[in-house]
Each structure stands twice: as C-alpha cells, then as structure tokens.
Amino acid sequence: MKVLKIDGGKTLSGTIRISGAKNSSVALIPAAILADDEVTICNVPEITDTDALTEILEYLGADVKRASESILINPTTIENKEIPKELSTKLRASYYFMSALLGKYKYVEMYFPGGCNIGARPIDQTLKSFRALGATIEEKDNRYKIYADELIGAHIYLDMPSVGATINAMLASVKAKGETIIENAAKEPEVVNVAIFLNGMGAKITGAGTSEIRIKGVDVLKGCYTEVIPDRIEAGTYIIAGALVGSNLKIDNIIPEHVEMLILKMKEMGVKMEIGPDYVVVSKTDNLKPIKIKTQGYPGFATDLQQPITTLLTQCEGISVLEETIYENRFQNVAYLNKMGANIEIDNKKIKVVGKTELNGTEVEATDLRAGACLVLAGLLANNTTKIKNIEHVLRGYENIVEKLSDVGAAIELIEE
C-alpha cells in the first residue's frame, strides 16, 4: 500500500509550475472521438485519471501516442463497443465517452461512471440532455444502452449549472441536426476549454463561459491542435500551501482570474501575496483573520478548494464558517483534521472552524481527491510526521505532487507499507 509521508514544519521557497487542468483534460480526451482525423492535445497532466481515459480509448481501438505533455489521438480506427464496468467505474469522467460516442455514432453502451465518494453524483441532467436530442435510454443494473436514429437540435434547460452535464450536452449535440441551446449552462473555464477544442475541429459553438450556449450542428469535425488550460485547483492548492508555510513561494503558469475568488478570500484573511500576470507569490502570514466562505459555481468559490482551504482556516484567529452548497458529503476531511488537533464542528452543510490551533502529525486517510489535498497541506504545516493512506486519490489529480513539493523544500515521500 502506498502511503505519503510528510515531515512537517519545513519552509517552502522557490517556484512551483502548475500543470494542465485535470478537469479539462478528462473531457478533452473523450471529446477527441468526435474528430474525423488525428487531434493533438498539449499540456496534458500525467495523472492516473488521464491514464484511465487513455486506457478506454485504446480499448475502443484508437491509436494513442503520448509524447511528453502531449497526447496524439487518431480516432478513425475506433470500434464502438461496450465499455466494460472495470473501465468505466475507474473515474467519474468516463461518462464523457457516453456523450462523445452517442454524438458520433448515435449509439453507446457502458456502465455508470465511478469517481470520488463525495455525495450523490447523479447523471440525470446528462440523460435529460440526451433525451431532449431524441435519444432512447435503457438502463439495467447500472448498465446503459443509449441510441437514436438521429439526433436533433433541442432547447435544453439544466436544472443546475453542472460542468459535466454542460460538457456532455455539448459533445452530444455538435453533430446533431439543427441548433441546440443549452440554458443555465456552467460557466467554468473548463467548459470554455472544451468549446475552443470543438470549434477548432469545425464545430459552431457560441456562448461558452456564459449561462447560454448555442450550438449549430455540423456533419464533419476535422483534426486539430489544442492546449489544456492551467489547473486552477492545483494552483489554488499550492497558493494555500504558500500561505501556510511559504517564504516568497511562487506559483507559476496560472491564470489569476481563474482563482480570483480564492485570492480575494485570502486577502480578506490578511495573507501576504503578490499577483502577477501569470503567477502568484505568497508567504506565510501570522494573525490571520477569520472569514466566511460559501461554495458556488464559477466564478464563485470553487467546491474543489473548499477542503484544501479548511486547513488554512484552522490558522485564523477566531471562528470561520464554511458552507458547502454543491456536494453533501464533502466534509470527510474534518475528522482527520480534528485528529491532528483542529477544532471543527459540522452542522449539516456548514462547518465552524475555531482557530488558531496547532496541528500535530499522525496517521490519516485520504477519503477522496480534495480531502487528500487538504491533509497534504495539514501535513506540511504540522509538527512531526504525518502519514496519509489511500494516497492514490491524490495522485488522480495532482501531477508529480511529491516532486513539486520536494523541489521547494518539503520533506515528503511516497513509501510502501
């Protein structure tokens, strides 16, 4: 079993370069199926989620080549066959294959996707989009068969601005006949990244990044080149690390506007920061002020940074309140922070963090990706040694996390126990 061992209390100084966005990459790779020629996706992070998606592509018969940070995908050799349970349940993002295969072949068979256990993660809005486009859906024992004689553009209203449902509706409708309108669409940068990729193939998508996206269906999508945007969640995680144990720690290759809400909240606390055009320099700051945070869809405070910032809230002088509005099971990190010395109470969808508290290293467990990131941050700050089990969750979303933190002064290593 892999365990992450951290000897805490080390000062981090130097530069951490941010990788391509996980949440973009996991949509762009399945989207490549829609092309009628080879595509190149640059700045793809080497994480287990992208490995799992590549495995599905290769299972379907695509020609996939990996070169440094790029992936070259030739989908012309694909055989549209059932994606088995052992592949689809490895990660949530496998459901992008559902929409890409439906969009191109009008037929798909696969199992319900997997992913972190952070609460109910239904795909009802995705299925609603498929039905609106004219697809028939058969489901038995978490196995889906979705098909249509043809897909017809439709007016789709999402009950909530889900990133996954928005991207799935886009992928399924780019080759549909006529115009599709997606209302209450998610505005996240990852949605825009996917739209730019599809438009580069020849799709006709407007409005990505707003609440209304319009898509005029096309018959052919050519090969193209695209680049994954920097990972705003990875950037935010390391910015928080700098506020905990940094000394002029530079977080480079970022888009500051993508983490603007985090930066504003950290400034509200009193964190010392320098904001550049594509970087942030941050240092540990004493006497931090308590704040209130409420997670929201973009451009609000990202749910994926809720767990990481909880570690920083333990160092504020007073009571901070954090409300989670996206997922109902995203406080699994709290018990382990309290085990390390934090004083946090859970009240339904809110937590109350009483600070400042000293954190001490112990054995903890990463219950999901961002809970694991929270505990890595706690381990960097804590006295003595922290050991984090189930660290595979973290490796799903943070490229070379051990190397990146070691290079700036952390005492961190992966060990086998």
C-alpha positions in Angstrom: 0.0 0.0 0.0 1.3 3.4 -1.0 1.5 6.0 1.9 2.5 9.6 1.7 4.9 10.5 4.5 5.4 14.2 5.4 7.8 15.6 8.0 6.0 18.9 8.7 7.2 22.4 9.5 9.5 22.9 6.6 9.5 26.3 4.8 8.6 26.2 1.1 10.5 28.6 -1.1 11.1 28.6 -4.9 8.8 28.1 -7.8 6.0 25.5 -8.4 4.9 25.3 -12.0 1.2 24.5 -12.5 0.3 21.6 -14.8 -2.6 21.4 -17.3 -6.1 21.2 -15.8 -7.3 17.8 -14.7 -11.0 18.8 -15.2 -10.3 20.0 -18.8 -8.1 17.1 -19.8 -10.6 14.4 -18.7 -13.2 16.0 -21.0 -10.9 16.8 -23.9 -9.5 13.2 -24.2 -13.0 11.6 -24.8 -14.0 14.6 -27.0 -11.3 13.6 -29.4 -13.5 10.7 -30.5 -15.7 13.2 -32.4 -13.0 14.2 -34.8 -12.7 12.6 -38.2 -8.9 12.8 -38.2 -6.0 13.0 -35.7 -6.0 15.5 -32.9 -3.2 16.7 -30.6 -3.9 17.8 -27.1 -1.0 19.7 -25.4 -0.2 20.3 -21.7 -2.0 17.2 -20.5 -1.0 16.3 -16.9 0.4 12.8 -16.3 -2.1 11.7 -13.6 -3.9 8.4 -13.1 -7.2 9.9 -14.4 -5.8 10.7 -17.8 -4.1 7.3 -17.8 -7.5 5.7 -17.2 -9.1 7.6 -20.1 -6.3 6.7 -22.4 -6.9 3.1 -21.5 -10.5 3.4 -22.6 -9.5 5.0 -25.9 -7.1 2.1 -26.6 -9.7 -0.4 -25.6 -12.0 1.1 -28.2 -9.2 0.8 -30.8 -8.0 4.4 -31.1 -4.3 5.0 -32.0 -2.9 6.9 -29.0 0.6 8.3 -28.7 1.9 10.1 -25.6 4.9 12.5 -26.1 6.0 14.4 -23.1 3.0 16.6 -22.1 1.1 15.9 -25.3 -1.4 13.2 -26.5 -1.9 12.4 -30.1 -5.2 10.6 -30.7 -6.3 9.1 -34.0 -10.0 8.1 -33.6 -10.5 6.8 -37.1 -9.8 3.2 -36.0 -12.3 3.1 -33.2 -14.7 0.2 -32.8 -17.9 1.4 -31.0 -18.3 -1.4 -28.5 -19.5 -1.7 -24.9 -17.2 0.0 -22.3 -16.9 -2.6 -19.5 -17.6 -1.9 -15.9 -13.9 -2.3 -14.8 -13.0 0.6 -17.1 -16.0 3.0 -16.7 -16.0 2.8 -12.9 -12.4 3.9 -12.5 -13.4 7.6 -12.7 -16.3 10.0 -13.0 -15.1 11.4 -16.2 -15.7 8.2 -18.1 -19.2 9.5 -18.8 -17.8 11.9 -21.3 -17.4 8.8 -23.5 -21.1 8.3 -23.2 -21.8 11.7 -24.9 -18.9 11.6 -27.4 -19.8 8.1 -28.7 -23.5 9.0 -28.8 -22.7 12.2 -30.7 -20.6 10.5 -33.3 -22.2 7.0 -33.7 -25.7 7.6 -32.3 -25.2 4.6 -30.1 -23.3 3.8 -26.9 -23.2 1.0 -24.3 -21.4 1.5 -21.0 -21.7 1.3 -17.2 -22.4 4.1 -14.7 -19.2 6.1 -14.1 -17.1 5.9 -10.9 -15.2 8.7 -9.0 -14.8 10.0 -5.5 -17.4 9.3 -2.9 -18.3 12.9 -2.1 -22.1 12.5 -2.1 -24.8 11.9 -4.7 -23.4 12.5 -8.2 -26.3 11.6 -10.4 -26.2 11.9 -14.2 -29.8 12.8 -14.6 -29.1 16.2 -16.2 -26.8 14.5 -18.8 -29.5 11.9 -19.5 -32.1 14.7 -19.8 -30.0 16.3 -22.5 -29.7 13.0 -24.4 -33.5 12.6 -24.3 -34.1 16.2 -25.5 -31.9 15.4 -28.5 -34.0 12.4 -29.4 -32.1 9.5 -27.8 -33.7 6.5 -26.1 -32.1 5.3 -22.9 -32.3 1.8 -21.5 -30.8 1.2 -18.0 -30.5 -2.0 -16.1 -28.1 -2.8 -13.2 -26.1 0.4 -13.8 -25.6 -0.6 -17.5 -26.7 2.0 -20.0 -27.7 1.5 -23.6 -28.4 4.8 -25.4 -29.3 5.1 -29.0 -31.1 7.3 -31.7 -31.8 7.0 -35.4 -30.7 10.7 -35.5 -30.0 13.4 -33.0 -32.0 16.6 -33.5 -31.0 20.0 -32.0 -33.1 20.9 -29.0 -33.7 23.5 -26.3 -32.1 22.1 -23.1 -32.5 23.7 -19.7 -30.2 22.3 -17.0 -31.8 22.2 -13.5 -28.4 23.2 -12.1 -25.3 24.6 -13.9 -23.4 21.3 -13.8 -20.0 21.3 -15.6 -20.3 17.6 -16.5 -23.9 18.0 -17.8 -22.9 21.1 -19.8 -20.0 19.4 -21.5 -21.9 16.2 -22.2 -24.7 18.2 -23.8 -22.1 20.0 -26.0 -20.4 16.7 -27.0 -23.7 15.0 -27.9 -25.1 18.0 -29.9 -22.2 19.2 -32.0 -23.1 16.8 -34.8 -26.9 16.9 -34.2 -29.1 18.3 -36.9 -30.2 21.9 -36.4 -29.5 24.2 -33.4 -29.1 23.3 -29.8 -29.5 25.8 -27.0 -28.2 24.9 -23.5 -29.6 27.2 -20.8 -28.4 27.5 -17.2 -25.1 26.2 -18.5 -22.0 26.0 -16.3 -19.6 28.9 -16.8 -16.4 27.2 -15.7 -13.1 27.8 -17.7 -13.0 24.0 -18.4 -16.3 24.4 -20.4 -14.7 27.1 -22.5 -11.6 25.0 -23.0 -13.7 22.2 -24.4 -15.7 24.6 -26.6 -12.5 26.0 -28.1 -11.3 22.5 -28.9 -14.5 21.6 -30.6 -14.6 24.8 -32.6 -11.0 24.1 -33.6 -12.4 20.9 -35.2 -15.0 22.8 -37.0 -17.9 22.9 -34.6 -20.1 26.0 -34.3 -20.4 26.8 -30.6 -21.0 30.3 -29.2 -21.7 31.5 -25.7 -19.3 29.1 -23.8 -18.5 30.8 -20.5 -22.0 32.3 -20.2 -25.2 30.8 -19.0 -26.5 30.2 -22.6 -24.6 28.2 -25.1 -25.7 27.8 -28.7 -24.6 25.0 -31.0 -25.3 24.7 -34.7 -24.8 21.1 -35.7 -22.2 20.1 -38.4 -21.6 16.9 -40.3 -17.8 16.8 -40.2 -15.2 17.6 -37.5 -11.6 17.7 -38.6 -8.4 17.0 -36.7 -6.9 19.9 -34.8 -4.5 21.0 -32.1 -5.5 22.4 -28.7 -3.9 23.2 -25.3 -5.2 22.4 -21.9 -5.5 25.5 -19.6 -3.6 25.6 -16.3 -5.2 23.8 -13.5 -6.9 26.4 -11.3 -7.5 23.8 -8.5 -3.9 22.7 -8.4 -2.9 26.4 -8.4 -5.2 27.2 -5.5 -3.9 24.3 -3.5 -0.3 25.4 -3.8 -1.3 29.1 -3.1 -2.8 27.9 0.1 0.4 25.9 0.9 2.3 29.1 0.5 0.1 30.9 3.0 0.7 28.1 5.5 4.4 27.5 5.2 5.7 29.6 2.3 8.5 32.2 2.1 8.1 34.0 -1.2 6.7 30.8 -2.8 6.0 31.5 -6.5 3.1 29.6 -8.1 3.8 30.0 -11.8 1.9 29.3 -15.1 -1.5 30.2 -13.8 -4.4 32.4 -14.9 -5.1 34.6 -11.9 -8.6 35.4 -13.0 -9.5 31.6 -12.6 -8.6 31.7 -8.9 -9.8 35.3 -8.2 -12.4 34.3 -5.6 -9.7 32.3 -3.6 -7.3 35.3 -3.9 -10.0 37.7 -2.6 -10.8 35.5 0.3 -7.2 35.0 1.2 -6.6 38.8 1.0 -9.6 39.2 3.3 -7.8 36.9 5.8 -4.7 39.1 5.5 -2.4 36.8 3.6 0.7 38.4 2.0 0.5 38.0 -1.7 1.9 39.4 -4.9 -0.3 38.9 -8.0 1.5 38.9 -11.4 0.1 38.4 -15.0 0.6 34.6 -14.8 1.9 33.9 -11.2 1.3 34.5 -7.5 4.0 34.9 -4.9 2.7 34.1 -1.4 4.3 33.9 2.1 3.1 32.6 5.5 1.3 35.3 7.4 0.6 35.5 11.1 -2.6 36.9 12.8 -4.9 35.8 10.0 -8.5 37.0 10.3 -11.4 34.5 10.3 -13.7 34.6 7.3 -16.9 33.2 5.8 -17.0 31.1 2.6 -19.8 29.7 0.6 -19.1 27.4 -2.3 -20.7 28.2 -5.7 -20.4 27.6 -9.4 -17.8 29.6 -11.2 -16.9 32.5 -10.7 -17.9 31.8 -7.1 -15.7 29.9 -4.6 -14.9 26.5 -6.1 -16.1 23.4 -4.2 -12.8 21.7 -5.1 -10.9 24.3 -3.0 -13.3 24.0 0.0 -11.4 21.1 1.6 -7.9 22.5 1.0 -8.7 25.9 2.4 -10.1 24.3 5.6 -6.5 23.7 6.7 -5.8 27.4 6.3 -8.9 28.3 8.3 -7.5 26.4 11.3 -4.8 29.0 11.5 -7.1 32.0 11.6 -7.6 33.8 14.9 -11.3 33.2 15.7 -14.3 31.4 14.2 -14.6 30.9 10.4 -17.7 29.4 8.8 -17.6 27.5 5.5 -20.8 26.4 3.7 -20.8 23.7 1.1 -23.6 24.0 -1.5 -22.6 21.6 -4.2 -22.0 18.2 -2.6 -23.5 16.9 0.7 -20.6 14.6 1.6 -17.6 16.8 1.3 -16.6 17.1 4.9 -14.9 13.7 5.2 -11.6 15.5 5.8 -12.8 17.1 9.0 -12.5 14.1 11.3 -8.8 13.7 10.3 -8.1 17.4 10.8 -9.6 17.2 14.2 -7.4 14.1 14.9 -4.4 16.3 14.1 -5.6 19.0 16.6 -8.1 21.2 14.7 -11.3 22.3 16.3 -14.0 21.9 13.7 -17.7 21.3 14.1 -20.0 20.0 11.3 -23.5 21.5 11.2 -25.4 20.0 8.2 -23.9 21.7 5.2 -21.7 24.1 7.2 -18.6 23.7 9.3 -17.4 26.0 12.0 -13.6 26.2 12.3 -12.3 27.6 15.6 -8.7 28.8 15.4 -5.9 29.2 15.8 -5.0 25.6 16.6 -1.7 23.7 16.5 -1.6 20.7 14.2 0.3 17.6 15.0 1.3 14.8 12.6 -0.4 11.4 12.9 -1.9 8.7 10.6 -4.8 9.9 8.4 -6.6 8.8 5.3 -7.5 10.5 2.0 -11.1 9.7 1.5 -11.3 11.5 -1.8 -9.1 13.7 -4.0 -9.6 17.1 -2.4 -9.8 15.7 1.1 -6.4 14.2 0.4 -5.1 17.6 -0.7 -6.4 19.1 2.5 -4.4 16.6 4.5 -1.3 17.1 2.5 -1.5 20.8 3.4 -2.1 19.9 7.0 0.9 17.6 7.0 3.2 20.3 5.5 2.2 22.6 8.5 2.0 20.0 11.3 4.6 19.2 13.9 6.3 15.9 13.5 5.4 13.2 10.9 2.1 12.7 9.0 1.3 9.6 7.1 -1.6 9.7 4.6 -3.2 6.4 3.5 -5.2 5.9 0.3 -3.0 8.5 -1.4 -4.0 7.1 -4.8 -6.9 9.6 -4.6 -4.5 12.5 -4.6 -2.4 11.0 -7.4 -5.5 11.1 -9.6 -5.5 14.9 -9.7 -2.1 16.3 -8.8 0.8 15.7 -11.3 4.1 15.0 -9.6 3.0 16.3 -6.3 5.8 14.7 -4.4 8.5 16.1 -6.8 6.9 19.6 -6.9 6.8 20.0 -3.2 10.2 18.4 -2.6 11.8 20.8 -5.0 10.6 23.8 -2.9 11.8 22.4 0.4 9.1 19.9 1.7 10.2 16.7 3.4 7.8 14.5 1.6 8.0 11.0 0.1 5.9 8.1 -1.2 6.6 4.9 0.8 5.2 1.3 0.8 3.7 -0.1 3.9 
